[in-house]
């Protein structure tokens, strides 16, 4: 997590954990104005994972950014949040 303090500027190169959701896009929009952003994406291998990854790819293309992708080792069947928490 990035810690913001008035006396310490953000680094120029930032790795942003990126889901493609509204919060991630807002952070990306803010950070990309003054920083070199690399997206970090985790495919959770759930029912909508392929659609989410396609959206993340599209956003990265629009911003001309690199993406580092990870893929969950486990296909979630139940208690998805616990599995994903352990993998992060």
C-alpha positions in Angstrom: 0.0 0.0 0.0 1.2 3.5 -0.8 1.6 5.7 2.2 1.1 9.4 1.5 2.8 12.0 3.7 3.2 15.7 3.0 6.9 15.6 3.3 7.5 12.4 1.2 6.4 12.4 -2.5 5.2 9.3 -4.2 7.8 7.4 -6.3 7.9 8.0 -10.0 7.4 4.3 -10.8 4.3 2.8 -9.2 2.9 -0.8 -9.3 -0.9 -0.5 -9.0 -3.0 -3.5 -7.9 -5.7 -3.3 -10.5 -9.1 -5.1 -10.7 -10.6 -2.9 -13.4 -13.3 -1.7 -11.0 -14.3 1.9 -10.4 -11.8 2.4 -7.5 -8.9 1.0 -9.5 -9.7 3.1 -12.6 -10.0 6.2 -10.4 -6.6 5.5 -8.9 -5.1 4.8 -12.3 -6.5 8.1 -13.7 -5.0 10.1 -10.8 -1.6 8.4 -10.7 -1.0 8.2 -14.5 -0.9 12.0 -14.8 2.4 12.2 -13.0 3.8 8.7 -12.5 4.9 5.7 -14.5 2.3 3.1 -13.7 2.5 -0.7 -14.1 -0.7 -2.6 -13.5 -0.7 -5.8 -11.4 -3.7 -8.0 -12.0 -4.9 -11.3 -10.4 -7.2 -13.5 -12.4 -9.4 -15.1 -9.7 -10.6 -17.9 -12.1 -14.2 -17.4 -11.1 -17.3 -17.2 -13.4 -16.5 -13.7 -14.7 -12.7 -13.8 -14.7 -12.2 -13.8 -18.4 -14.5 -10.8 -18.9 -12.7 -8.9 -16.2 -9.3 -9.7 -17.7 -10.4 -8.5 -21.1 -11.6 -5.2 -19.6 -8.3 -4.8 -17.8 -6.4 -5.4 -21.1 -8.6 -2.8 -22.8 -7.9 -0.2 -20.1 -4.2 -0.9 -20.2 -4.2 -0.5 -24.0 -6.1 2.8 -23.6 -3.5 4.1 -21.2 -0.6 2.4 -23.0 0.5 0.6 -19.8 2.3 -2.7 -19.0 0.4 -5.3 -17.0 1.9 -8.0 -14.8 -0.7 -10.8 -14.5 -1.1 -13.5 -12.0 -3.6 -16.4 -12.1 -5.1 -18.0 -9.1 -3.8 -21.6 -8.6 -7.2 -22.7 -7.2 -10.6 -22.6 -9.0 -12.9 -21.3 -6.3 -15.9 -23.5 -5.5 -16.9 -22.2 -2.1 -15.5 -19.6 0.3 -13.9 -17.7 -2.5 -12.8 -14.7 -0.4 -10.8 -16.9 1.9 -9.0 -18.6 -1.0 -8.2 -15.3 -2.7 -7.1 -13.7 0.6 -4.6 -16.6 1.1 -3.3 -16.2 -2.5 -2.6 -12.4 -2.1 
